Amino acid sequence: TRDWSSDVCSSDLFWVTIGTFCVFTVLMILNLYMVNGPDPQHYTYVFGFPLWIFCEICILIGMVVAVILITTFVYRDMDITERGTVKPREKK
């Protein structure tokens, strides 16, 4: 049997992925509950968007950048065969 606990692809990367998703979810929910109020007449507008929608767009762009950085610097190329190995990073 294979000892998955020592692999890079085991639980460490799983928790990085879940943690990133949880941060994104919490930021979106906090934004929806805390920005602006229930009355649309008192909304603040940024570039024609209500502030809460503008913040959602900014959070989304920030998380896309975070995912790109995570996939670039945290994840590595791996063989998915039964006897696969983690390939070393290549200098570009």
C-alpha positions, -999 to +999 in steps of 0.1 A: +000+000+000+010+036-005+016+060+023-004+090+012+004+110+043+038+119+030+026+130-004+023+166-014-011+159-029-027+147+003-043+167+030-021+198+028-033+209-006-068+199+003-068+223+032-052+250+011-081+246-014-108+244+013-093+274+032-093+296+001-129+287-007-139+294+030-122+328+030-140+337-003-174+325+011-170+344+044-159+376+026-189+375+003-214+368+030-199+395+053-201+420+024-237+412+018-247+416+054-225+446+064-224+469+034-253+493+027-287+488+043-321+475+033-332+509+018-320+513-018-326+550-017-296+554+007-271+532-012-237+546-020-227+541-057-193+535-071-188+535-109-226+532-113-228+501-091-242+500-056-213+497-031-221+461-021-220+449-057-188+469-063-173+452-032-184+418-045-167+424-078-135+435-060-136+404-037-141+382-068-112+397-086-090+394-055-099+357-051-091+350-088-057+366-082-053+345-051-062+313-069-037+321-097-010+327-071-018+295-052-018+273-083+014+289-095+034+287-062+018+260-041+006+233-064+032+213-084+031+190-113+024+154-102+021+121-119-013+106-113-002+070-119+000+045-091+038+049-088+038+086-096+063+111-082+063+148-076+082+165-103+107+192-093+100+227-103+116+238-136+132+272-139+116+292-167 
